[in-house]
Amino acid sequence: MNVFMEWIYVTSKKKEMVWISKEMDVAEALTFAEDIEKTGRVKQLLFYDARGVAWTKKELIKLMKEVETEPHDVVAYFDGGFDRQSKKAGVGIVIYYKQNGKLFRMRANAQLDELQSNNEAEYAAFHFLLEQLEHLGVHHLPVVFRGDAHVVFHQLSGDWPVFSEEGRWAERIERKMKRLGISPIYEPIVRKENSEADQLATQALRGTTIRSTIQLERER
């Protein structure tokens, strides 16, 4: 989680000036805040997250202690496949996250009916991913989303228009992200880098359902 600091500095002649820092990791920001407060000339110091929510130092320390016991530092992959003959779609997701000082990987897939195109399958995969994040308890945090469906990223970012068949999915996705308080960070990748989610989507199309969570030994 990244934040930036805003503080009111008071000079020896009681003049006030507002200072704003660059964006940085919470731990780094708290370290700087300790040093700034040692000057004895800080009237007010606030931290702002990616959503513009303001936190005092005490509130932020409390939040970070709570976050440590919940899933955080989330990186999530998704992919969707579509079979035109059967009108079935396979969706696959992979979620990497930290919790209680440990690194985990969750994998899941599902077969869906009544979709009309590969683009719609990609949107359905993204929505399925959000459902799994909700089940994990991910909320009010930034989440890195990675996938090779660049159209989805451009449309959700507002760079490209959303057409009718994808529109209902885009609305559902935006509503759920808002409700969960997720700040999305979109990172489009090439298909080769999305092989885990792609394989899960293919397996779902073939009727093989997978759901697993394992602890990893080291960072991916």
Disulfide bonds with the S-S distance in Angstrom:
none
